[in-house]
Amino acid sequence: MKKISKYIYVALVSVLITSCTPQKENTSIIVDVISKLTFHDVANTQISYGTVYDIDSNEYKTLQIGKYEWFAQNLRTKKLQDGTPIPIISENETWANTKEPACCSYNNNECTEVTGMLYNYKTVQTNQICPEGWEVASDSAWIDLANNLGGVDKAGVSLKANNVWNEKQKTTNESGFSAVPAGFREREGAYYIMGKNAIWWSADAHNNENAKYFYIDNNESLNGSHIVREVGLSIRCVKKQ
């Protein structure tokens, strides 16, 4: 683990020094590093995780935080609960124009148990993306998460996986949530900020054009905002109440 940690820190520092804005050409090193991680590399080994499977037979670790049982990993299924395939779109123009549920993996590389897939909001709206008995985390679930981890201003510290974020950032992963900066896909199709931000959909819409999301960046907080529905974000599932 020390070798992995050192490599990641060097890669992150070199990326952040060369660029203050998201630029794909300057993030190839950290993208390669994150894409090779396993869940064991980022998990809190002091936590006793549960296990659940999606329709593709992917395994996920779970844990209880506050009122909710959470996935400790980003969703990576490529099918809805009823077995309907979710189109995997690599072409930028097709991604920008689709009006249907769609998913992709960062830079169109193979997704991993750490990075997961990125989904547009149409996929969230199906209410069939998480395994049976589970659902996309809503605003209330995210707020409960933050409240159980010291409040929104400090929750990011215990949510972030160790050995992945910039070494200047405070991380403990005390919660076991094991958040990794998996980036996102903008509506025009470009991939950005792997190594800098972790961004997840909320199940709640904001208005007819935008939906809500929660994110962690280089600060200590867990923040919420809203964004156009055509972007590709990560998903965390929670067990239905």
Buried (B, 14 or more C-beta within 10 A) or exposed (E): EEEBBEBBBBBBBEBBEEEEEBEBEBBEBBBEBBBEBEBEBBBBEEBEBBEBEBBEEBEBBBBBBBEBBBBBBBBBBBBBBEEEEBBEBEEBEEBBEBEEBBBBBBBEEEBBBBBBBBBBBBBBBBEBBBBEEBBBBBBBBBBBBBEBBBEBEBBBBBBBBBBBBBEEBEBEBBBBBBBBBBBBBBBEBBBBBBBBBBBBBBBBBBEEEBBBBBBBBEEBBBBBEBBEBBBBBBBBBBBEE
